[in-house]
């Protein structure tokens, strides 16, 4: 479908780190760290999707950043 690649390209526009991956139940997980405004803007745009993706439900969780990421990428 290409949603992971769309999300990865989108992340390059924001100062965020983390990953996007497919889950076994066909959901997609996005984990992003960065300044609050950057993460919120990135997720807001990702949820709007690329136009060809059908996004039915969004769950959002806020946690303290762990600083475990150096960049944003696709996790397999």
C-alpha positions in Angstrom: 0.0 0.0 0.0 2.9 2.4 0.6 1.7 4.0 3.8 5.0 3.3 5.6 7.0 4.9 2.8 4.6 7.9 2.8 5.1 8.3 6.5 8.9 8.0 6.3 9.0 10.7 3.6 6.7 12.9 5.6 8.9 12.5 8.7 11.8 14.1 6.8 9.8 17.4 6.9 9.8 17.4 10.7 12.5 17.3 13.4 11.3 13.9 14.6 12.8 10.5 15.2 11.3 7.1 15.5 9.7 4.5 13.2 6.7 3.3 11.4 5.9 -0.4 11.0 3.1 -2.8 10.1 1.6 -4.9 12.9 0.5 -8.5 12.6 -3.2 -7.5 12.7 -2.8 -5.2 9.7 -2.6 -2.0 11.8 0.2 0.4 11.4 2.2 1.8 14.4 4.0 5.1 14.3 6.4 6.0 17.1 7.7 9.5 17.0 9.9 11.6 19.3 10.7 15.2 19.1 9.4 18.6 20.3 5.7 18.6 21.1 4.8 20.9 18.1 6.8 18.7 15.7 5.3 15.4 16.8 1.8 16.8 16.8 2.1 18.3 13.4 3.7 15.2 11.9 1.1 12.9 13.3 -1.8 15.2 12.3 -0.5 15.2 8.7 0.2 11.4 8.7 -3.4 10.7 9.9 -4.7 12.7 6.9 -2.8 10.1 4.8 -1.6 10.1 1.3 -5.1 10.0 -0.3 -4.9 6.3 -1.3 -4.9 5.0 2.3 -8.1 4.3 4.2 -7.6 5.2 7.8 -10.4 3.9 9.9 -9.2 4.5 13.5 -6.5 6.4 15.3 -5.2 5.7 18.8 -2.7 8.1 20.3 -0.6 7.7 23.4 1.8 10.3 24.9 4.8 9.0 26.8 8.0 10.6 28.0 10.6 10.5 25.3 13.3 7.9 25.8 15.8 9.3 23.3 16.4 5.8 21.7 16.2 7.0 18.1 18.7 8.8 15.9 16.5 9.1 12.8 13.1 8.1 11.5 12.7 4.9 9.5 10.7 1.9 8.7 10.9 -1.0 11.2 10.5 -4.5 9.9 
